[in-house]
Amino acid sequence: MFDSLSERLTAALRSVSGRSRLAEDNIAGAMREVRVALLEADVALSVVRRFTEEVRQRAIGQEINASLNAGQAFVQVVHEELVRTMGEANDALNLATNPPAVVLMAGLQGAGKTATTAKLARHLMERERKRVSVVSADVHRPAAIEQLRALSDEVGARFIPSAVGEAPVAIAKRALADARTRFDDVLIVDTAGRLAIDERMMAEIAQIHAAIDPIETLFVVDAMTGQDAAITAKAFNDALPLTGVVLAKVDGDARGGAALSVRSVTGKPIKFLAAGEKTDALEPFHPDRVASRILGMGDVLTLIEEAERKVDQRKARRLAGKLTTGRKFDLADYREQLQQMGNLGGAESLLEKLPGVGMLPEQARARLDEALFRRMIVIIDSMTPRERRFPDLIDGSRKRRIAAGSGTQVQDVNRLLKQHRQTQKVAKKTMRKGGMQRLARGLEAGSQAASRGGPPRRRQRRRRR
């Protein structure tokens, strides 16, 4: 997400670098580029006008900090205005009510509403330790009930059955009574969508809302629709008291216009971003972190949080212990690291959260093919346990057998072995220089920073007298 917007904005901001001061004449070109970047990202025109005017006025009147140059000061202004446009801070779900807290999901058909319902259930169970039940009140699309049943089984949420012949309001009331008797913490109600907004749809969901009085009413919108997402959200907000928005399918949107338009047009906060088909692909929306991603500054805090949740700590400690005792980093270890990278969303997802990656040449980023990492795992799986442990045994005939077994070429096997040797050297050098201890300290500091909501503090060295 935000690839094209990030590329255009960073190019515009570079044009201001090297300036000794910020003034109308030397930021005019950059402001034109910023305006074009936002329009190409399909940001609503009213938002573009307001954003660029605010940036222009703040930049011209900016008192530059002695530690910043004019270019850095301009970047700071743009970053702060991006954060303000998208909502200042993360707006978490409000579940402070007598259980069960009811969450009503609304949106058009095809926006990803049912999948997002399952993702939200998993999020609440895993991160907030809630007992969650789900129900489908979508009687207009028979497959919707079965889809939610399958997804709830996958994530471990309790599924409350419903049938096509029932009235949506009756389904919602029965589910609420059922969730109360089972002492569930949260009930998520999936509703019907249409291909377009119509009176019948709005009347139906308004009746459901009145019957169950949800504490949260979330509008799920397809991020790929750009500024149309904000227009649709506004139409729903006029008919329903929405409490927030979930941007779905953000992995398919390289522009990011919806994220910049929704808050300004509707006045409602974006609460979550849903990316990908996996049920764990839901993350809270932090405007400051997203603004940093857009400007190529990365998002280290989110990366740390993902690592804490998704990296197998037992395997990580075992590998650290193995390297500490001087044993080699073999191909089985290499496979585990590739698998862990996949758990964190793959190379592309990792890199977009690292500072400065937005400045990498396009050719360098294009080489980060996710299929390449999956192919490497398949090649390792085609080896015998002894070959994984002792890669030096792999000669020409073994390479041909491994290539045939994995459906690849001998050149692919050679490339994998070369990359493993390079990784092995890095691991050995890291251990020799005490890097594992430094890495552990860094992760611990980052973990503490994530809980505080800020970057890790640098230790102050004591001066020796």
C-alpha positions as CSV (number, residue, x, y, z in Angstrom):
1,M,0.0,0.0,0.0
2,F,1.0,3.6,-0.6
3,D,3.8,2.6,-3.0
4,S,3.0,5.2,-5.7
5,L,2.1,7.9,-3.3
6,S,5.2,7.3,-1.3
7,E,7.4,7.5,-4.4
8,R,5.9,10.7,-5.6
9,L,5.9,12.4,-2.2
10,T,9.5,11.5,-1.4
11,A,10.6,12.9,-4.9
12,A,8.7,16.1,-4.1
13,L,10.3,16.4,-0.7
14,R,13.8,15.9,-2.1
15,S,13.4,19.0,-4.2
16,V,13.4,21.1,-1.1
17,S,16.5,19.5,0.5
18,G,19.5,21.8,0.6
19,R,17.4,25.0,1.0
20,S,18.5,27.4,3.7
21,R,15.0,28.6,4.4
22,L,11.4,27.8,3.7
23,A,9.6,30.5,1.7
24,E,6.8,30.8,-0.9
25,D,9.2,30.9,-3.9
26,N,11.3,27.8,-3.0
27,I,8.5,25.5,-1.9
28,A,6.1,26.3,-4.9
29,G,7.5,23.4,-7.0
30,A,7.4,20.9,-4.1
31,M,3.8,21.9,-3.4
32,R,2.8,21.3,-7.0
33,E,4.4,17.8,-6.8
34,V,2.6,17.1,-3.5
35,R,-0.7,18.2,-5.0
36,V,-0.2,16.0,-8.1
37,A,0.9,13.0,-5.9
38,L,-2.3,13.2,-3.8
39,L,-4.6,13.5,-6.9
40,E,-2.9,10.6,-8.6
41,A,-3.4,8.6,-5.3
42,D,-7.2,9.3,-5.8
43,V,-7.5,11.4,-2.7
44,A,-10.7,13.4,-2.6
45,L,-10.3,16.9,-4.2
46,S,-11.6,18.7,-1.1
47,V,-9.0,16.9,1.1
48,V,-6.2,17.7,-1.4
49,R,-7.0,21.4,-1.3
50,R,-7.2,21.5,2.4
51,F,-4.1,19.5,2.9
52,T,-1.9,21.5,0.5
53,E,-3.1,24.8,1.9
54,E,-2.4,23.8,5.5
55,V,1.1,22.5,4.5
56,R,1.9,25.7,2.6
57,Q,0.8,28.0,5.4
58,R,2.6,26.0,8.1
59,A,5.8,25.6,6.0
60,I,6.1,29.3,5.2
61,G,5.6,30.3,8.9
62,Q,7.8,27.5,10.2
63,E,10.5,28.4,12.7
64,I,13.2,26.0,11.7
65,N,14.8,24.1,14.6
66,A,18.6,24.6,14.8
67,S,19.1,20.8,14.4
68,L,17.1,20.7,11.1
69,N,17.7,22.1,7.7
70,A,14.9,23.5,5.5
71,G,14.2,20.2,3.8
72,Q,13.9,18.3,7.0
73,A,11.6,21.0,8.4
74,F,9.4,20.7,5.4
75,V,9.2,16.9,5.7
76,Q,8.2,17.4,9.4
77,V,5.4,19.7,8.4
78,V,4.1,17.2,5.7
79,H,4.4,14.3,8.2
80,E,2.4,16.2,10.9
81,E,-0.3,17.2,8.4
82,L,-0.6,13.6,7.2
83,V,-1.1,12.5,10.8
84,R,-3.7,15.2,11.4
85,T,-5.6,14.3,8.2
86,M,-5.8,10.6,9.1
87,G,-6.8,11.1,12.7
88,E,-4.0,12.1,15.1
89,A,-3.8,8.8,17.0
90,N,-5.0,5.2,17.0
91,D,-8.7,4.9,17.9
92,A,-9.2,1.5,19.5
93,L,-12.5,-0.4,19.8
94,N,-14.7,0.6,22.7
95,L,-15.8,-2.6,24.4
96,A,-16.5,-0.9,27.8
97,T,-20.1,-2.2,28.3
98,N,-22.0,-5.0,30.0
99,P,-21.0,-8.1,28.0
100,P,-21.5,-9.0,25.3
101,A,-20.2,-5.9,23.6
102,V,-21.9,-6.0,20.2
103,V,-20.0,-5.0,17.0
104,L,-22.1,-4.5,13.9
105,M,-20.3,-4.9,10.5
106,A,-21.7,-2.9,7.6
107,G,-20.6,-2.4,4.0
108,L,-21.2,-3.0,0.3
109,Q,-21.1,-6.5,-1.2
110,G,-17.6,-7.6,-2.2
111,A,-15.9,-5.2,0.2
112,G,-14.5,-8.1,2.3
113,K,-17.0,-7.7,5.2
114,T,-17.3,-11.4,6.1
115,A,-13.6,-12.0,5.9
116,T,-13.0,-8.9,8.1
117,T,-15.5,-10.2,10.6
118,A,-13.4,-13.4,11.1
119,K,-10.1,-11.4,11.2
120,L,-11.6,-9.1,13.9
121,A,-12.7,-12.1,15.9
122,R,-9.2,-13.5,15.8
123,H,-7.7,-10.1,16.7
124,L,-9.9,-9.8,19.8
125,M,-9.3,-13.4,20.9
126,E,-5.5,-13.4,20.4
127,R,-4.6,-9.9,21.4
128,E,-7.3,-8.9,23.9
129,R,-8.1,-12.4,25.2
130,K,-11.9,-12.0,24.6
131,R,-14.5,-14.8,24.2
132,V,-16.0,-14.0,20.8
133,S,-19.0,-15.3,19.0
134,V,-20.1,-14.4,15.4
135,V,-23.3,-14.6,13.5
136,S,-24.3,-13.9,9.9
137,A,-27.5,-11.9,9.3
138,D,-26.9,-11.9,5.5
139,V,-29.9,-13.9,4.2
140,H,-29.6,-12.5,0.7
141,R,-26.4,-14.4,-0.1
142,P,-26.7,-18.0,1.0
143,A,-23.0,-18.6,0.7
144,A,-22.3,-15.8,3.2
145,I,-23.5,-17.9,6.2
146,E,-21.4,-20.9,5.2
147,Q,-18.4,-18.7,4.5
148,L,-18.6,-17.2,8.0
149,R,-19.0,-20.7,9.5
150,A,-15.9,-21.9,7.8
151,L,-13.9,-18.8,8.8
152,S,-15.0,-18.9,12.4
153,D,-13.9,-22.6,12.6
154,E,-10.5,-21.5,11.3
155,V,-10.0,-18.7,13.8
156,G,-11.7,-20.5,16.7
157,A,-14.6,-18.2,17.3
158,R,-18.0,-19.5,18.4
159,F,-20.4,-19.6,15.4
160,I,-24.1,-19.0,16.0
161,P,-26.1,-20.7,13.2
162,S,-28.6,-18.8,11.1
163,A,-30.7,-19.7,8.1
164,V,-31.8,-18.0,4.9
165,G,-35.4,-18.2,5.8
166,E,-35.0,-16.1,9.0
167,A,-35.5,-12.4,9.3
168,P,-32.2,-10.5,9.8
169,V,-33.6,-8.7,12.9
170,A,-34.7,-12.0,14.4
171,I,-31.3,-13.5,13.8
172,A,-29.5,-10.6,15.5
173,K,-31.8,-10.7,18.5
174,R,-31.5,-14.4,18.9
175,A,-27.7,-14.2,18.6
176,L,-27.5,-11.5,21.3
177,A,-29.6,-13.6,23.7
178,D,-27.4,-16.7,22.9
179,A,-24.2,-14.7,23.5
180,R,-25.5,-13.5,26.9
181,T,-26.4,-17.0,28.1
182,R,-22.9,-18.3,27.0
183,F,-21.2,-15.3,28.8
184,D,-19.4,-14.2,25.6
185,D,-17.4,-11.0,25.8
186,V,-18.0,-9.9,22.2
187,L,-20.7,-10.6,19.6
188,I,-19.8,-9.7,16.0
189,V,-22.8,-9.4,13.6
190,D,-22.1,-9.7,9.9
191,T,-24.8,-8.0,7.8
192,A,-25.9,-8.1,4.1
193,G,-24.3,-6.0,1.5
194,R,-25.5,-4.8,-1.9
195,L,-23.7,-3.9,-5.1
196,A,-24.8,-0.3,-4.5
197,I,-26.5,1.7,-1.8
198,D,-30.3,1.4,-1.8
199,E,-33.2,2.3,0.5
200,R,-34.0,-1.3,1.3
201,M,-30.5,-2.1,2.4
202,M,-30.3,1.0,4.6
203,A,-33.7,0.3,6.2
204,E,-32.7,-3.3,7.0
205,I,-29.4,-2.5,8.6
206,A,-31.0,0.4,10.5
207,Q,-33.6,-2.0,12.0
208,I,-30.8,-4.4,13.0
209,H,-29.0,-1.6,14.7
210,A,-32.1,-0.4,16.6
211,A,-32.8,-4.0,17.7
212,I,-29.3,-4.8,19.2
213,D,-27.9,-1.4,20.0
214,P,-24.2,-2.1,19.1
215,I,-21.5,-0.3,20.9
216,E,-19.4,-0.3,17.7
217,T,-20.7,0.0,14.2
218,L,-17.9,-0.5,11.7
219,F,-18.0,0.3,8.0
220,V,-15.9,-2.1,5.9
221,V,-14.7,-0.5,2.7
222,D,-12.6,-1.7,-0.2
223,A,-9.4,0.5,-0.2
224,M,-9.0,0.0,-3.9
225,T,-12.0,2.2,-4.6
226,G,-10.0,5.3,-3.7
227,Q,-12.0,8.4,-2.9
228,D,-15.2,6.5,-3.7
229,A,-14.5,4.7,-0.4
230,A,-15.0,8.0,1.4
231,I,-18.1,8.9,-0.5
232,T,-19.7,5.5,0.3
233,A,-18.7,5.7,3.9
234,K,-20.3,9.1,4.1
235,A,-23.6,7.7,2.7
236,F,-23.6,5.0,5.3
237,N,-22.7,7.4,8.1
238,D,-25.7,9.6,7.1
239,A,-28.0,6.5,7.6
240,L,-26.2,4.8,10.5
241,P,-24.3,6.1,13.6
242,L,-20.9,4.7,12.5
243,T,-18.2,4.6,15.0
244,G,-15.3,3.7,12.7
245,V,-14.0,2.4,9.4
246,V,-12.1,-0.7,8.4
247,L,-10.0,-0.4,5.2
248,A,-10.0,-3.8,3.6
249,K,-7.8,-5.1,0.7
250,V,-5.1,-2.5,1.3
251,D,-2.5,-5.0,0.0
252,G,-4.1,-4.5,-3.5
253,D,-4.0,-0.7,-3.3
254,A,-0.8,1.0,-4.3
255,R,-2.3,4.5,-4.1
256,G,-3.6,5.0,-0.6
257,G,-6.2,7.6,-1.4
258,A,-8.9,6.0,0.8
259,A,-6.7,6.2,3.9
260,L,-6.2,10.0,3.4
261,S,-9.8,10.7,2.4
262,V,-12.1,8.7,4.8
263,R,-11.4,10.6,8.0
264,S,-11.7,14.0,6.5
265,V,-14.9,13.2,4.5
266,T,-16.8,11.2,7.1
267,G,-15.3,12.5,10.4
268,K,-15.1,8.9,11.5
269,P,-11.7,7.2,12.5
270,I,-10.1,4.4,10.6
271,K,-9.7,1.7,13.2
272,F,-8.1,-1.2,11.2
273,L,-6.3,-2.0,8.0
274,A,-7.0,-5.5,6.5
275,A,-4.4,-6.8,4.1
276,G,-4.3,-10.2,2.5
277,E,-6.5,-13.3,2.7
278,K,-5.0,-14.7,5.9
279,T,-7.1,-14.4,9.0
280,D,-4.3,-12.7,10.9
281,A,-4.0,-10.0,8.3
282,L,-5.6,-7.2,10.4
283,E,-3.7,-4.5,12.1
284,P,-4.8,-1.4,14.2
285,F,-4.6,1.8,12.2
286,H,-2.0,4.2,13.7
287,P,-2.0,7.5,11.7
288,D,1.6,8.4,12.8
289,R,3.0,5.1,11.7
290,V,1.1,5.1,8.4
291,A,2.4,8.7,7.7
292,S,5.9,7.5,8.4
293,R,5.4,4.6,5.9
294,I,4.1,7.0,3.3
295,L,7.2,9.2,3.6
296,G,9.6,6.3,3.5
297,M,10.5,6.5,7.2
298,G,9.4,2.9,7.9
299,D,7.3,1.6,10.8
300,V,9.6,-0.1,13.3
301,L,7.1,-0.3,16.1
302,T,4.6,-2.3,14.1
303,L,7.4,-4.6,13.0
304,I,8.4,-5.2,16.6
305,E,4.8,-5.9,17.6
306,E,4.4,-8.4,14.7
307,A,7.7,-10.1,15.6
308,E,6.6,-10.5,19.3
309,R,3.3,-12.1,18.1
310,K,4.4,-14.2,15.1
311,V,8.0,-15.2,15.6
312,D,8.3,-18.6,17.4
313,Q,10.3,-17.5,20.5
314,R,11.2,-21.1,21.4
315,K,12.8,-21.7,17.9
316,A,14.6,-18.3,18.1
317,R,16.1,-19.2,21.5
318,R,17.1,-22.6,20.2
319,L,18.9,-21.1,17.2
320,A,20.6,-18.5,19.4
321,G,21.8,-21.3,21.8
322,K,23.1,-23.4,18.8
323,L,25.1,-20.5,17.4
324,T,26.5,-19.6,20.8
325,T,27.9,-23.0,21.3
326,G,29.7,-22.7,17.9
327,R,27.6,-25.1,15.9
328,K,27.0,-24.3,12.2
329,F,23.9,-22.5,10.8
330,D,22.7,-25.3,8.6
331,L,20.0,-25.5,5.9
332,A,17.3,-26.6,8.4
333,D,18.0,-23.4,10.3
334,Y,17.9,-21.4,7.1
335,R,14.5,-22.9,6.2
336,E,13.2,-21.9,9.7
337,Q,14.3,-18.3,9.1
338,L,12.6,-18.2,5.7
339,Q,9.4,-19.6,7.3
340,Q,9.6,-17.0,10.0
341,M,9.9,-14.3,7.4
342,G,6.8,-15.6,5.7
343,N,5.0,-15.4,9.1
344,L,5.8,-11.7,9.2
345,G,4.3,-11.1,5.8
346,G,7.2,-11.8,3.6
347,A,10.2,-9.7,2.4
348,E,8.1,-6.9,0.9
349,S,6.0,-6.4,4.1
350,L,9.2,-6.4,6.2
351,L,11.0,-3.9,4.0
352,E,8.1,-1.4,3.8
353,K,8.4,-1.1,7.6
354,L,12.1,-0.4,7.6
355,P,13.3,3.2,7.4
356,G,14.8,4.3,4.1
357,V,13.6,1.4,2.0
358,G,11.4,3.7,0.0
359,M,14.5,5.3,-1.4
360,L,15.8,1.9,-2.8
361,P,15.9,1.7,-6.6
362,E,12.8,0.1,-8.2
363,Q,15.0,-2.7,-9.7
364,A,16.3,-3.6,-6.2
365,R,12.8,-3.9,-4.8
366,A,11.6,-5.8,-7.8
367,R,14.0,-8.6,-7.0
368,L,12.2,-9.3,-3.7
369,D,9.9,-11.9,-5.3
370,E,7.8,-13.7,-2.7
371,A,7.7,-16.7,-4.9
372,L,11.4,-16.9,-4.7
373,F,11.3,-17.5,-0.9
374,R,8.6,-20.1,-1.3
375,R,10.7,-21.9,-4.0
376,M,13.7,-21.9,-1.7
377,I,11.7,-23.7,1.0
378,V,10.5,-26.3,-1.5
379,I,14.2,-26.9,-2.6
380,I,15.3,-27.5,1.0
381,D,12.3,-29.8,1.6
382,S,13.5,-31.9,-1.4
383,M,16.8,-32.6,0.5
384,T,17.5,-35.4,2.9
385,P,17.9,-34.6,6.6
386,R,21.6,-35.4,6.3
387,E,22.0,-33.0,3.3
388,R,20.3,-30.2,5.3
389,R,22.6,-30.7,8.2
390,F,25.8,-31.1,6.0
391,P,25.3,-28.9,2.9
392,D,28.9,-29.7,1.7
393,L,27.7,-33.2,0.8
394,I,25.6,-31.8,-2.0
395,D,27.5,-32.6,-5.2
396,G,26.4,-32.4,-8.9
397,S,24.3,-35.6,-8.9
398,R,22.6,-34.6,-5.6
399,K,21.8,-31.2,-7.0
400,R,20.2,-32.7,-10.1
401,R,18.1,-35.0,-7.8
402,I,17.0,-32.1,-5.6
403,A,16.2,-29.9,-8.6
404,A,14.0,-32.7,-10.1
405,G,12.3,-33.3,-6.8
406,S,11.5,-29.6,-6.3
407,G,10.5,-28.8,-9.9
408,T,13.3,-26.3,-10.2
409,Q,16.6,-26.0,-12.1
410,V,20.1,-26.9,-10.9
411,Q,20.9,-23.1,-11.1
412,D,18.2,-22.5,-8.5
413,V,19.8,-25.1,-6.2
414,N,23.2,-23.4,-6.7
415,R,21.8,-20.0,-5.9
416,L,20.2,-21.3,-2.7
417,L,23.4,-22.9,-1.5
418,K,25.3,-19.7,-2.3
419,Q,22.8,-17.5,-0.3
420,H,23.0,-20.0,2.6
421,R,26.8,-19.7,2.7
422,Q,26.6,-16.0,2.8
423,T,24.0,-16.0,5.6
424,Q,26.2,-18.5,7.5
425,K,29.1,-16.2,7.3
426,V,27.0,-13.3,8.6
427,A,25.8,-15.4,11.5
428,K,29.3,-16.5,12.3
429,K,30.6,-12.9,12.2
430,T,27.7,-11.6,14.3
431,M,28.4,-14.2,17.0
432,R,32.1,-13.5,17.0
433,K,31.5,-9.8,17.7
434,G,28.9,-10.4,20.4
435,G,26.1,-9.4,18.1
436,M,23.6,-11.8,19.5
437,Q,23.7,-10.2,22.9
438,R,23.3,-6.7,21.3
439,L,20.4,-8.0,19.2
440,A,18.7,-9.4,22.3
441,R,19.2,-6.0,24.1
442,G,17.9,-4.2,21.1
443,L,14.8,-6.3,20.8
444,E,14.1,-5.9,24.5
445,A,14.4,-2.1,24.3
446,G,12.2,-2.1,21.2
447,S,9.6,-4.2,23.0
448,Q,9.6,-1.8,25.9
449,A,9.3,1.1,23.5
450,A,6.3,-0.5,21.8
451,S,4.5,-0.8,25.1
452,R,5.3,2.9,25.8
453,G,4.2,3.9,22.3
454,G,7.6,5.5,21.4
455,P,11.0,4.7,20.0
456,P,13.6,3.0,22.2
457,R,15.7,5.5,24.1
458,R,19.4,5.6,23.6
459,R,21.5,4.9,26.6
460,Q,23.6,7.8,27.8
461,R,27.2,6.9,28.2
462,R,28.7,8.0,31.5
463,R,31.8,10.1,31.2
464,R,34.8,8.8,33.0
465,R,36.3,11.4,35.3
